[in-house]
């Protein structure tokens, strides 16, 4: 009888992921590590994917391997949890052998390895030192910073005493030295480690080898007679082993020397040898500078920013600069929506495609931004700097340069404070006259302190000495500025002094300048008809679905000086009713329809929004309180006229007291009177000094903005509710006399 043999696991629907061969599972794990390596967190100084300019620098390769092994172990362990078969198979993955060799190169912990299971009584147990359990035991009992800083020794093995939380590796074990405030959190490179000495030794060795190679090539050229073969040998040596800046520097052209330069071979060889030594010295300086920056000077400082680095005792310069850049990218809106924002906020390496600007990570502000990338992001990048190069920031403003440098180099302050100050300064520079006011304030303070540059004239020195107050530097400068022509000044003697202001004076000056700038900005907004409070604009608050932009009209239009050359057009539908209400007929200027002007960006921070809101409230009171008082005065005058005449005017109804009339009036009715009644803007025969544009409606204002108008209206109505008895009147008269006598 014939039987049919059925092949097992035929087709893809029978075999599952758990039944894959051992080689396939291990290959999948290897491919997974290789593919996801560019997106895994890595310190900025070791990141090749987003920082190509770091490729020429010295990279501590053993330290790098230990860090990567500790980082990728979690990824392999995650694959081991897919199913039981995968866990058993990946226990034999070559990754564990490599990781154990990196952490324990001399086998100091090999006797702690796991034993293999005994299959029978006659079999002998054997060590299994390549399992993930042995690697995890080494990692949990060793100090990770010590192993990274000293990879070629047993330093740190079995010395773990404390557990700290890190941003990239999570919970790691450290020794007592690295847990203390002096050692800080997990740092890949110590200040006093052997890496710095090894970097300097390698740099010296490379430079000496290059110089010996150049000397040998020149000697060969001299022996040959400086012919073509000799110069070709020199060129080959220079191109083969000179390092950065040797062959392609442009100052040494060893290959293109003429064949006829054989008359003085000794002089020619000495000349080119001198140039070769100069180029090698320059390459040596460049190389040692980069290596010392990476391996020695890490800028460790005690951590003051618990929000950005929670649980860290200390941070290095690279971490502070990297995370300051990442937070700046997010706040400025330079990261693209979706994956780009997740990469930046999650600490993953960021490619140029994840940003709105087509530049590298270390130069995200070096190129041109998008045309539509303005507003708060442009203000932040303009204030923080036109170029950010970790770990040095280059800001056009001296004050921001000092603040950013203090955080990056010394760890003073927090990222929130640095970016908040940068956004505030950018907003103030873009929307107010903060820069001009600051310059004027500094000049005024320097003049008061007598720290101005003393400019002396050669021909009038004796005349200045004859002045009684010539010993005073400020008086001397003032006298010279009024008596000596400018062409007589000796500019060579003008030496700019140091900053005359101390830290406390400088802070008080900045606060005063900021207050003046916000006051000027708020006054301009109130006069322009933009009566929305800055705090409401900052919190995006408005009244329902009302249009946030409402045009404003000037109640005394004929008092506004207009440019005769400005274009004139017919009134629009929005302003026609108001223009007709105040008695205007005909054409109006096109500029009168542009009130309020384009809305400015809201204050970027809560602190600045509160200060701007306080300045706005003060300016609203200063400008609207006089005209509100005129409204109250009109109510009092209307009530004080002849009752018979008043009854005739109001169709037989008795007049109401002004207090009751003021209480029944809504704030919208009061604003309507401001917009329609021209007589309210007069103070006697003269107009009020400040007459703002009045919005056609206040329905678009939020309740907080309306509350500001209500408070001012209540203050204007205060005299209506004062007691009018004889005692109070007598006290009021006495107080008025005392005030008048004091003023007299």
Secondary structure by P-SEA (a helix, b strand, c coil): cbbbbbbccccccccccccccaaaaaaaaaaaaaaacccccccccccccccccccccccaaaaaaaaaaaaaaaaaaaaaaccaaaaaaacccaaaaaaaaaacccccccccccccccccccbbbbbbcccaaaaaaaaaaccaaaaaacccccccccccccccccccccbbbbcccccccccccccccccccaaaaaaaaaaaaaaaaaaaaaaaaaaaaaaacccaaaaaaaaaaaacccccccccccccccccccccccccaaaaaaaaaaaaaaaaaaaaaaaaaaaaacccccccccccccccccccccccaaaaaaaaaaaaaaaaccccccaaaaaaaacccccccccccccccccccccccccccccaaaaaaaaacccccccbbbbccaaaaaaaaaaaacccccaaaaaaaaaaaaaaaaccaaaaaaaaaaaaaaaaacccccccccccaaaaaaccccccaaaaaaaaaaccccccccccccccccccccaaaaaaaaaaaaaaaaaaaaaaaaaacccccaaaaaacccccccccbbbbbbcccccbbbbcccccccccccaaaaaaaacccccccccccccccccccccccaaaaaaaaaaaaaaaaaccaaaaaaaaaaaaaaaaccaaaaaaaacccccccaaaaaaaccaaaaaaaaacccccccccccccccccccccccccccaaaaaaaaaaaaaaaccccccccaaaaaaaaaaaaaaaaaac
